Amino acid sequence: MGGVTTSHVIKPLTLETFPAWLALAQKHNGVWGGCYCSYFHDDTEHTAKEDFDRPMFKQRLVAEGVAHAALVFDGDRAIAWCEYGSPVELPNIYHRKQYEAGETTPAPWRITCFFVDRDHRRSGVAREALEGALELIARAGGGEVVSFPNELAPDKRTSSSFLHNGTRAMFEKAGFTFERHIGKSKTVMRKTVLPARG
């Protein structure tokens, strides 16, 4: 999928890659105040959030096959991720009521979160993670993908924690179409991903 040329490798989040994912999260104190990329998830039939610390909760979801992410690897180290999944897997989006009120055709996939190692920021790695997620979605059969990136004010610097879901400009470069605003600065953007051949 076009655009980014690097020596980095994209791998899906699995039990095999979970230790590298966890090492990246732990390097940054659990990410976003100790979230461990669990905010957008909810309880499953087998796992309740309140019964586990966040790393174990996330690991259990990975084991159940209900936590998905594209990991960007530099050698043996994960340096970024893009979380994606179904609305059932990732129900806890910001401005959910406003989004659902205007949603006439719910997409089977959503992208909810990015994280990039502090030593690799502002170098296009988030875009690699996004392209990786789209590639993994294509391999899983493709379909419509919705996401909720931020629209930045021109010439305004913004903290990376505010940009946990990337920017409108990054998604536009990846072929997403702007649909509407929700909340103060979030957007709804959409793209149809064709199934991977073979």
C-alpha positions as CSV (number, residue, x, y, z in Angstrom):
1,M,0.0,0.0,0.0
2,G,1.6,3.2,-1.2
3,G,3.7,5.9,0.1
4,V,6.1,4.9,2.8
5,T,9.5,3.3,2.1
6,T,11.4,2.1,5.1
7,S,13.3,-0.8,6.6
8,H,10.7,-1.3,9.2
9,V,8.5,-4.4,9.3
10,I,4.7,-4.5,10.1
11,K,3.5,-7.4,12.3
12,P,0.1,-8.0,13.8
13,L,-0.4,-8.0,17.5
14,T,-0.4,-11.6,18.6
15,L,0.7,-13.5,21.7
16,E,4.0,-13.9,19.9
17,T,4.5,-10.2,19.4
18,F,2.8,-9.1,22.7
19,P,6.1,-9.0,24.7
20,A,7.5,-6.4,22.2
21,W,4.2,-4.4,22.4
22,L,4.4,-4.6,26.2
23,A,8.0,-3.4,26.2
24,L,7.1,-0.3,24.2
25,A,4.1,0.4,26.5
26,Q,6.2,0.0,29.6
27,K,9.0,2.2,28.2
28,H,6.4,5.0,28.2
29,N,4.8,4.3,31.7
30,G,1.9,2.4,30.2
31,V,1.0,5.0,27.6
32,W,-1.5,7.8,28.1
33,G,-1.3,7.7,31.9
34,G,-1.2,3.9,32.2
35,C,-3.9,3.0,29.7
36,Y,-1.9,0.2,28.0
37,C,-4.2,0.7,25.0
38,S,-7.2,-0.7,26.9
39,Y,-9.5,2.4,27.0
40,F,-11.5,1.6,23.8
41,H,-12.1,-2.0,24.8
42,D,-14.9,-3.3,27.0
43,D,-15.4,-6.5,28.9
44,T,-15.7,-9.7,27.0
45,E,-17.7,-12.8,27.8
46,H,-14.5,-14.2,29.5
47,T,-12.6,-11.2,30.7
48,A,-13.7,-8.2,32.9
49,K,-11.6,-5.1,32.9
50,E,-11.9,-4.7,36.7
51,D,-10.5,-8.2,37.4
52,F,-7.0,-7.6,35.8
53,D,-4.4,-5.0,35.7
54,R,-4.3,-3.3,32.3
55,P,-1.4,-5.2,30.7
56,M,-3.0,-8.5,31.7
57,F,-6.4,-7.4,30.5
58,K,-4.9,-6.5,27.1
59,Q,-3.0,-9.8,26.9
60,R,-6.2,-11.7,27.6
61,L,-8.0,-9.9,24.8
62,V,-5.1,-10.7,22.4
63,A,-5.4,-14.4,23.5
64,E,-9.2,-14.3,22.8
65,G,-8.6,-12.8,19.4
66,V,-10.4,-9.6,20.1
67,A,-7.5,-7.1,20.3
68,H,-5.9,-6.1,17.0
69,A,-3.1,-3.8,16.1
70,A,-0.5,-3.3,13.4
71,L,3.0,-3.1,15.1
72,V,5.9,-1.3,13.4
73,F,9.1,-3.2,14.2
74,D,12.6,-1.8,13.9
75,G,14.6,-5.0,14.2
76,D,13.3,-6.8,17.2
77,R,11.8,-3.8,18.8
78,A,8.2,-2.5,18.4
79,I,8.4,1.2,17.9
80,A,4.7,2.0,17.1
81,W,1.3,0.6,16.8
82,C,-2.1,1.4,15.3
83,E,-5.1,-0.2,17.0
84,Y,-8.0,-1.4,14.9
85,G,-10.9,-3.8,15.2
86,S,-14.6,-4.1,15.0
87,P,-17.1,-1.8,16.8
88,V,-17.8,-4.7,19.2
89,E,-14.1,-5.0,20.1
90,L,-13.7,-1.2,20.4
91,P,-17.0,0.3,21.5
92,N,-15.7,3.1,23.8
93,I,-15.0,5.8,21.3
94,Y,-15.0,9.5,22.2
95,H,-18.3,11.3,21.4
96,R,-20.0,8.0,20.8
97,K,-23.6,9.2,21.1
98,Q,-22.9,12.0,18.6
99,Y,-21.1,9.6,16.2
100,E,-23.9,7.0,16.4
101,A,-26.7,9.5,16.0
102,G,-25.3,10.5,12.6
103,E,-24.1,7.0,11.5
104,T,-26.5,5.5,8.9
105,T,-24.1,2.7,7.7
106,P,-21.9,1.4,10.5
107,A,-18.5,0.3,9.2
108,P,-17.3,-3.2,10.2
109,W,-13.8,-1.8,11.1
110,R,-12.6,1.2,13.1
111,I,-9.2,2.6,13.9
112,T,-9.0,4.0,17.4
113,C,-5.5,4.6,18.6
114,F,-1.9,5.2,17.6
115,F,1.3,5.2,19.7
116,V,4.8,6.0,18.6
117,D,8.0,5.5,20.6
118,R,9.3,8.9,21.7
119,D,12.6,8.2,20.0
120,H,10.9,7.8,16.6
121,R,8.2,10.6,16.5
122,R,7.7,13.0,13.6
123,S,9.4,10.6,11.2
124,G,6.4,9.1,9.5
125,V,6.1,6.0,11.7
126,A,2.5,6.7,12.6
127,R,1.7,6.7,8.9
128,E,3.5,3.3,8.5
129,A,1.3,1.9,11.3
130,L,-1.8,3.2,9.6
131,E,-0.8,1.6,6.3
132,G,0.0,-1.6,8.2
133,A,-3.4,-1.7,9.8
134,L,-5.1,-1.2,6.4
135,E,-3.0,-4.0,5.0
136,L,-4.0,-6.3,7.9
137,I,-7.7,-5.3,7.4
138,A,-7.3,-6.2,3.7
139,R,-5.9,-9.6,4.6
140,A,-8.9,-10.1,6.9
141,G,-11.3,-9.6,4.1
142,G,-11.4,-5.8,3.8
143,G,-14.4,-3.6,4.1
144,E,-15.3,-0.1,5.2
145,V,-13.0,1.5,7.8
146,V,-14.0,4.5,9.9
147,S,-11.7,6.5,12.2
148,F,-11.9,9.7,14.3
149,P,-8.7,11.7,13.7
150,N,-8.2,15.2,15.0
151,E,-8.4,18.3,12.9
152,L,-5.6,20.6,13.8
153,A,-5.8,24.3,13.9
154,P,-3.3,25.8,11.3
155,D,0.2,26.4,12.7
156,K,-0.7,25.2,16.2
157,R,1.6,22.7,18.0
158,T,-0.4,20.0,19.8
159,S,0.7,17.4,22.3
160,S,1.0,13.8,21.1
161,S,-1.4,12.7,23.8
162,F,-4.1,14.8,22.2
163,L,-3.3,13.1,18.9
164,H,-3.9,9.5,20.0
165,N,-6.0,8.9,16.9
166,G,-3.7,10.8,14.4
167,T,-4.6,13.8,12.2
168,R,-7.1,14.4,9.5
169,A,-4.2,15.2,7.1
170,M,-2.5,11.8,7.7
171,F,-5.8,10.0,7.0
172,E,-6.4,12.0,3.9
173,K,-2.9,11.0,2.6
174,A,-3.9,7.4,3.2
175,G,-7.0,7.8,1.0
176,F,-9.7,8.4,3.7
177,T,-12.6,10.8,3.0
178,F,-13.8,13.4,5.4
179,E,-17.4,12.9,6.4
180,R,-18.2,15.2,9.4
181,H,-17.1,16.7,12.7
182,I,-17.9,15.3,16.1
183,G,-17.0,17.0,19.3
184,K,-14.7,20.1,19.3
185,S,-12.0,18.8,17.0
186,K,-12.6,15.2,16.0
187,T,-13.6,14.1,12.6
188,V,-15.3,11.1,11.1
189,M,-13.3,9.7,8.1
190,R,-14.0,6.7,6.0
191,K,-12.3,4.5,3.5
192,T,-13.2,1.2,1.8
193,V,-10.4,-1.4,1.8
194,L,-10.5,-4.0,-0.8
195,P,-9.8,-7.6,0.2
196,A,-6.2,-8.7,-0.3
197,R,-5.6,-11.0,-3.3
198,G,-4.7,-14.6,-2.6
